[in-house]
Amino acid sequence: MFIVKYRKIFFTFSAILIGLSFFAMATRGFNAGIDFKGGSILEVAYDKRPDIETVKSALSKAGFADARVQMAGDMPAAAGGTAQAGSNVIIKTKALSEPERQSLTSALSFPGLKMEEVRFNSIGPVIGKELRSKAWIAIIMVILGIVLFIAYVFRHVSEPISSWKYGAITAFTLFHDIIVPAGVFVWLGKEVDTLFVVALLSIVGISVHDTIVVFDRIRENLKLRVSNDFATTVGTSLRQTFTRSINTSLTVMLVLATLFFFGPTSTKDFSLILWIGIAIGTYSSVFIASPLLVVLEKWQNK
């Protein structure tokens, strides 16, 4: 009953988080990656990692001063390559023609270091725009599908809250679980790419799972008539599922934290947004979704 009783505190906290997230998006905007705005990415492997300032200086002299340099950590060289176990360097820049690509590769060749090209990808601005549009469509369609599914599953629940309201509340919490991690990413200045979209879709799936577990327990307790007071029924259901929700989320968050601190550079941002999303999703499933049912029930009574 503690969560239901002090629901206004949790609602206020979520409203602040959403407000700050929208403020960050409006003032800073998304740092779109190559996947969404177009550009080229080149990854090369060295037998011994060069200094990052040396790489930036060489790129500037070759006319690639705006290129972004990222050290990808120690990784084995590509199979059949000349390097035995090199350190990879990732270069992100505008879309390059073949001569520009060759010029960039030449600029990354340093005396005394063995270098080989691991990968090169180039995406045009038109394709990037199309990917961005389809990413938003995918997120919206997934949320809509989840809402319809929940409304169908809870179709036999009509008292005191109609089944479609369970779906509507789920949609709001999913919106909450997407906006807040996205806002954090904007504040941190992280790059938004296809992995970011995959992470958001994963967050939606994990969050809705927690929400459905709590809602299903509420449905069962309504059938069992554990109380004539709906708020008491919701509070009892939360108490019965609280430990399970927290333990499940903490287990996944522990794995993601390990991946963030000890995993390769390429997965750090992905594991970070998943970690934030799971934390927020667990919070919304427990402290927002079910108390909102109580609020709707009280409004109906009025």
C-alpha angles and dihedrals in degrees: 000000000000092000094047093044095053096035093128090066091054092045090052092049091051092047090054092049092049092046092051091047093053090045090054092049092048096047103034105021128203119306095226116208128220090274091066106029101031129246142123133282123198124186121192131181126219130193086227123022115246121221112273092230089054090053093048092048092051091049092049092052090050092053099261099110092139094055118117117230122207127180108220098197131246110321135161115266119253116280112273093014128133097243118081101204115349141175114247126226122197121206120195119190144138121306107292133210119222094264090049090049091053090048090051092049091049091051089056093055111101128186113259094018127100112223134183133177113248100181143343125196129175127189124188121227092248092056090045091054091049092051090050092052093047091049092058091044090052092052093047093047092049092052092046091050091050092050092052091046093052092046088053095046092049094042092118091055108088104141128104093345123031118237095244090060090061087056093046092051090048089053091052093049091048089051087051091049093052100042097050098052089043089052091050090051090052091050090051092048092234121166117257114218140142091291087059090056091047089052092051092051089049090051090052091053095048094043095050089049091059092044093051092050091057094042091049091053089050089052092051093048090050089055091047090047094223087171139002089225112083094207090055091050091052092047091051091049092051091050091051094050101032098091093045093051095047096045093048093050094045090053092054092043090053091055092047091049089053090050091049096051100035105022128092121287092249092066100042097091091042093052091044096056091043090052092051093043095051091049091050092041092053090048093051094045093054106027103030114026101051096039087053088060089057091049092052091048091052091048090052091052091052 
